[in-house]
């Protein structure tokens, strides 16, 4: 299942999180985990940072059907300690309003979250 999760996360730039309701989120796959940004003008994912785990659903890029659903551990990361993960996220962020200043804005206003698939 781990390989299916990795393959699905790499092929699609979006996933669904089960929060107060299913929420669509853009993300990046990096070093065995899913990373995403929430808050501060980025995607609104209410309650995510207060959880210890969340249900993630990846959909097939080919037909839009469910590819795999799984539980993932939730961890807010120190952005300064994870520059490669932040760089991977920045590469996936389309149409950012502030381009080159985006990661500085994230450091001030947003939270970067790592979702690690649970066995």
N, C-alpha and C positions, 0 to 999 in steps of 0.2 A: 504493500500500500504506500510505503514511503516514496517509492519511485514514481507511482502514479500522482501523488501529491506534488512532487517536485516538477514533474513534466507538465502537469496542469497549471501550476503556478507560473512557470516560465513562459508557457504559450499564451496565457491570457493576462491582460493587464488589470482585470477586475475580478472581484470575488464578492460573495455575499456573507455578511456576518449576521448572526441571530442575536439581536439586542432587544430593544423595546419592540421592534418589528424587524423583519429582514431589511438590512441596509447594504446597498451597493457601495463598494469601496475600491479605489485604485490602489495598487501596491507594487512592490518589487520583491522578487525572490533573491535572497543573498545568503550565502554561507549556511545553507540548511534550514532557513526560516523565511517567513513572510514578514516584510516590514511595511508599515504604513504611517501616514501622518494624519493627525487629527487636531482640530482646534485652530484658533488664530487665523481665520479666513480660509482654512483648508476644509476638507470634508468633515461634516458633522457626524460623529459616531458616539452618541450619548451613552454614557455609562461604561464604555469600553475600558477606560483606564482604571476603573474601580474594580474590575473583575480579575479573578485569578485564571479563568479560562473562558473560552468562547467557542461556539459552533461555527465552523467555516464551511462554506459550500463553494466548490469550484465547478464551473460549467464548461462544457466542451466548446471550444472556439468554432468547431465545424458546424454543429447543429444546435447549440444553445442549451442542450439537455444537461442534466446533472451528471458530472463526471465523477465526483467524489465529495463526500461530506465527512468531516472529522472534527474532533475536539482539539483545541490548541491552547497551550499555556500563553497567558498575556503578561508581557513585561514592558513597562515604560523604560526606555533606555536613555543613558546619558549620551547626548548627541556628540559631545566633544570626544568621548571615548570610543565612538563607533563611526569614524569618518568614512570608511568604505561603504557602510550600510547607508549613510546619508547621501553619499555620492550616487549609489545605485538608485535610491529614491528620486533624487534630483533628475537623473537621466530619464526616468519614467514619467515625470511630471510634465504633462502637456499644457500649453497655453498659460503658463504662470504669468501673473500680472507684473512681476518684478524680476524675472529672469535671473540675472547674475546675483541679485541680492536675496534670492529666495531662501537659501539655506541660513543666512543670517536672520531672516524673519522667522524661520522655523525655530531657531535657537531662542529667540525672544518670546514668541507667541504660541508656539505649537508644541505638541508632544509627538515623539517618534516612538512607535510601538512595535515590538517584536512578537510575532505569533509563532510559537514552536509547536509543530504537530506532536500530539501525545501518542504514545504507543497503544 
